[in-house]
Amino acid sequence: MATISYKYIFYLLIVQAAGLLAFSSLCRAQVSPTISSNLEVTAGTTSTRRSLSPNTGPAALPDDFTKLRLDTGYQLDLEVFGAPEMSCSLRVDDDGNVSVPLIGTVHIAGDTLLEAEKAIARELVAKEMINSPNVQLKISAFAVSTVTVSGEVQSPGKLQLLAPRMLLAVLADAGGETTAAGGHVEIHHTQPGGSEQIVRVAYASGKDSAEAEKALVSPGDTVYVPRAGVIYVLGAVNRPGGYLMVNGGTLDLPQALALAMGISPVGSSKSVVVVRKRDGQIGEYRLRLDQMQRGKVETFALTDGDMVYVPSSKVKSALINSSSVLSAAASATIVSTMK
């Protein structure tokens, strides 16, 4: 239970003697009664009761409202048990501070409601105003933040976000990934000082991903879903061209040949050539597709930009070189396998 100090009682006597009975109204005047259009009004959101009215607007609420971090523009109602004279409205200014009666400014930006209550209580004790104060804050208005979702999602754009939210929930709010999405998602976070941190999270629609289930997106972040990579299947196949790696960004040699509708009757599966460019270097692999199809050897995993060439005979495969494959890939058409 809050204990009033002699210093606080002396303060009240001075206030009463001076006839300052409008103390509370002056305190409430710290915030204009007109809430700007970029604020959303809440209904009874306190540190002990975190639920919002269902009509508070389109901003996505955090799964656990106790994790909501206060920021510039938030408007709070302050109550101190046993000291009704301190009841007033507070607004978080541009420096992240609130001006509290008796104790002055307290920095609370970045704090949760519970942390802000403790910070104000500590100052009341430190200034010898109230011993063991019971401080309660509730949010009367909050500044809406956004997160930008771009890339291969159904509905790219800005989403309103109050507090950190699960990545999968943010993607769902953007309509989910398109079938052209790759095998990972990027979260771009601007750090203090203006530097940018990029977090790559492995995720493919329809596949389980423990990493994506734990990833959080914070207000102000940008979520980018890159397009899937492209591999080229050329030579003696039924449908040569470039193909998006839409299978979560992973594709092996037999799967690539399946996308190209298989090897043509004149093609040879005994010496398939894969050309790979990495850091200006060209690598060449000659593979036995027939043995992969029989399960005698492991399949060969392809990466973005790989070029697969199927010769029309084993003899001609010896004449194939990397330059000829690269030339053929340059004129290949990207074939859409998406429905």
DRENTORGU-693103 format. One record per residue (C-alpha): residue in one letter; y negated, x, z negated. Coordinates in steps of 0.02 Angstrom, whole numbers, padded with zeros to 5 digits, always signed. Example, Ala and Ser with C-alpha at 12.3 -4.5 7.8 and 13.67 -1.06 7.14 Angstrom:
# residues 2
A+00225+00615-00390
S+00053+00684-00357
This chain:
# residues 339
M+00000+00000+00000
A-00172+00064+00045
T-00277+00131-00098
I-00467+00125-00081
S-00553+00286-00134
Y-00713+00291-00238
K-00799+00370-00088
Y-00755+00219+00018
I-00814+00096-00119
F-00978+00191-00133
Y-00997+00178+00055
L-00975-00012+00049
L-01104-00030-00089
I-01231+00065+00014
V-01194-00045+00165
Q-01214-00205+00065
A-01372-00145-00022
A-01450-00105+00146
G-01410-00279+00209
L-01300-00216+00349
L-01188-00368+00352
A-01170-00355+00542
F-01065-00198+00528
S-00911-00277+00608
S-01007-00355+00752
L-01093-00190+00791
C-00924-00104+00789
R-00853-00231+00910
A-01001-00201+01024
Q-00930-00029+01067
V-00840-00113+01211
S-00921-00233+01333
P-00845-00407+01320
T-00824-00407+01508
I-00666-00313+01554
S-00678-00223+01720
S-00567-00273+01864
N-00458-00119+01847
L-00400-00171+01673
E-00254-00283+01634
V-00266-00390+01477
T-00117-00393+01361
A-00066-00524+01234
G-00029-00467+01057
T+00039-00296+01099
T+00050-00200+00936
S+00146-00052+00869
T+00270-00172+00788
R+00275-00301+00927
R+00277-00220+01099
S+00310-00368+01213
L+00184-00424+01344
S+00145-00596+01407
P+00239-00634+01569
N+00072-00667+01653
T-00005-00496+01626
G-00004-00450+01810
P+00106-00354+01931
A+00105-00188+01839
A+00282-00128+01804
L+00311-00126+01618
P+00409+00015+01537
D+00585-00022+01478
D+00532+00034+01305
F+00350-00009+01273
T+00344+00109+01124
K+00342+00252+01251
L+00179+00192+01330
R+00051+00333+01325
L-00131+00287+01293
D-00257+00345+01421
T-00440+00333+01471
G-00499+00154+01487
Y-00378+00077+01363
Q-00454-00048+01243
L-00379-00063+01069
D-00400-00177+00919
L-00400-00086+00752
E-00348-00161+00585
V-00330-00071+00418
F-00236-00167+00283
G-00348-00197+00133
A-00505-00145+00227
P-00558-00291+00339
E-00729-00209+00363
M-00647-00081+00476
S-00577-00210+00597
C-00654-00178+00768
S-00621-00143+00951
L-00603+00034+01013
R-00610+00101+01190
V-00532+00266+01244
D-00676+00362+01325
D-00670+00486+01468
D-00627+00627+01347
G-00479+00531+01276
N-00566+00493+01111
V-00604+00334+01012
S-00749+00315+00891
V-00681+00249+00726
P-00797+00184+00589
L-00816+00300+00438
I-00722+00446+00517
G-00799+00471+00690
T-00705+00521+00847
V-00516+00538+00853
H-00424+00604+01006
I-00279+00488+01053
A-00258+00506+01242
G-00076+00545+01279
D-00019+00470+01113
T+00091+00318+01091
L+00024+00176+00985
L+00123+00237+00836
E+00058+00416+00857
A-00121+00352+00873
E-00102+00249+00714
K-00042+00403+00620
A-00187+00508+00690
I-00316+00382+00627
A-00228+00368+00459
R-00231+00557+00438
E-00418+00561+00470
L-00449+00422+00343
V-00357+00523+00212
A-00439+00687+00263
K-00614+00608+00251
E-00566+00538+00079
M-00600+00360+00134
I-00433+00276+00103
N-00278+00345+00019
S-00112+00298+00103
P-00195+00187+00236
N-00093+00059+00333
V-00166+00068+00509
Q-00117-00050+00648
L-00171-00043+00831
K-00140-00166+00969
I-00185-00152+01152
S-00306-00283+01214
A-00329-00207+01387
F-00257-00060+01483
A-00304+00040+01636
V-00181+00013+01777
S-00106+00173+01849
T-00009+00188+02011
V+00133+00285+02088
T+00143+00317+02275
V+00310+00293+02362
S+00324+00361+02540
G+00451+00417+02667
E+00612+00327+02706
V+00591+00170+02598
Q+00582-00010+02654
S+00407-00043+02583
P+00307+00119+02564
G+00142+00110+02471
K+00070+00109+02295
L+00156+00027+02147
Q+00071-00009+01981
L+00147+00086+01837
L+00100+00088+01653
A+00222+00214+01583
P+00365+00327+01640
R+00495+00225+01735
M+00669+00264+01799
L+00672+00334+01977
L+00803+00208+02034
A+00693+00064+01972
V+00542+00133+02068
L+00646+00146+02228
A+00708-00032+02202
D+00528-00092+02184
A+00492-00009+02353
G+00633-00107+02434
G+00761+00032+02425
E+00794+00173+02546
T+00813+00151+02733
T+00974+00200+02820
A+00883+00355+02887
A+00856+00426+02711
G+00926+00597+02671
G+01026+00654+02521
H+00884+00686+02398
V+00719+00618+02332
E+00564+00720+02290
I+00452+00680+02140
H+00280+00762+02156
H+00190+00779+01990
T+00012+00845+01972
Q+00000+00957+01820
P-00155+01000+01717
G-00261+01120+01818
G-00219+01038+01983
S-00054+01126+02021
E+00089+01022+02087
Q+00267+01020+02024
I+00402+00957+02144
V+00566+00897+02072
R+00710+00871+02194
V+00835+00740+02137
A+01002+00722+02226
Y+01024+00541+02277
A+01100+00441+02419
S+01101+00252+02427
G+01270+00180+02385
K+01329+00337+02295
D+01336+00370+02109
S+01211+00499+02051
A+01199+00544+01867
E+01047+00651+01906
A+00951+00507+01986
E+00995+00390+01843
K+00908+00507+01720
A+00755+00551+01826
L+00587+00479+01771
V+00431+00443+01872
S+00263+00450+01780
P+00100+00360+01823
G+00006+00460+01955
D+00164+00537+02029
T+00213+00529+02213
V+00392+00489+02261
Y+00443+00550+02433
V+00609+00508+02518
P+00637+00633+02660
R+00718+00582+02823
A+00898+00636+02848
G+00931+00797+02943
V+00988+00803+03124
I+01142+00885+03199
Y+01178+00902+03385
V+01346+00867+03466
L+01354+00932+03645
G+01476+00975+03783
A+01635+00880+03822
V+01609+00729+03708
N+01594+00546+03755
R+01417+00526+03689
P+01322+00691+03673
G+01157+00695+03581
G+01073+00720+03413
Y+01133+00622+03261
L+01050+00586+03094
M+01149+00644+02942
V+01138+00470+02865
N+01293+00490+02757
G+01192+00545+02606
G+01139+00702+02699
T+01318+00768+02712
L+01422+00778+02868
D+01573+00882+02919
L+01637+00930+03091
P+01765+00789+03114
Q+01634+00660+03061
A+01508+00731+03185
L+01634+00718+03327
A+01671+00539+03273
L+01485+00496+03289
A+01491+00566+03467
M+01635+00446+03505
G+01762+00587+03507
I+01807+00725+03629
S+01816+00678+03812
P+01984+00694+03905
V+01931+00862+03977
G+01872+00933+03811
S+01964+01059+03703
S+01979+01041+03513
K+02053+01214+03490
S+01892+01313+03499
V+01739+01212+03449
V+01579+01314+03434
V+01450+01283+03296
V+01283+01372+03310
R+01174+01381+03154
K+00995+01447+03141
R+00936+01507+02970
D+00778+01608+02934
G+00764+01664+03114
Q+00946+01721+03119
I+01078+01639+03229
G+01256+01621+03166
E+01403+01569+03273
Y+01568+01491+03215
R+01722+01458+03320
L+01829+01326+03238
R+01998+01241+03263
L+01954+01057+03257
D+02135+01009+03295
Q+02195+01094+03135
M+02059+01009+03032
Q+02114+00840+03099
R+02292+00877+03046
G+02239+00933+02873
K+02300+01111+02896
V+02129+01188+02862
E+01977+01130+02767
T+01843+01036+02860
F+01683+01128+02905
A+01525+01060+02822
L+01374+01047+02937
T+01193+01070+02886
D+01028+01008+02956
G+00995+01079+03130
D+01175+01133+03168
M+01230+01125+03350
V+01410+01081+03391
Y+01476+01121+03564
V+01644+01062+03631
P+01701+01162+03785
S+01796+01077+03925
S+01939+01203+03912
K+01995+01348+03804
V+01955+01468+03946
K+01776+01404+03962
S+01750+01414+03775
A+01755+01604+03788
L+01608+01597+03907
I+01500+01493+03789
N+01367+01588+03692
S+01233+01540+03568
S+01092+01543+03696
S+01174+01414+03808
V+01207+01300+03659
L+01026+01314+03600
S+00963+01271+03775
A+01073+01117+03781
A+01016+01059+03609
A+00833+01073+03658
S+00854+00937+03789
A+00970+00826+03686
T+00922+00648+03643
I+00928+00589+03464
V+01058+00451+03459
S+01032+00312+03333
T+01191+00265+03241
M+01100+00146+03123
K+01126-00041+03132
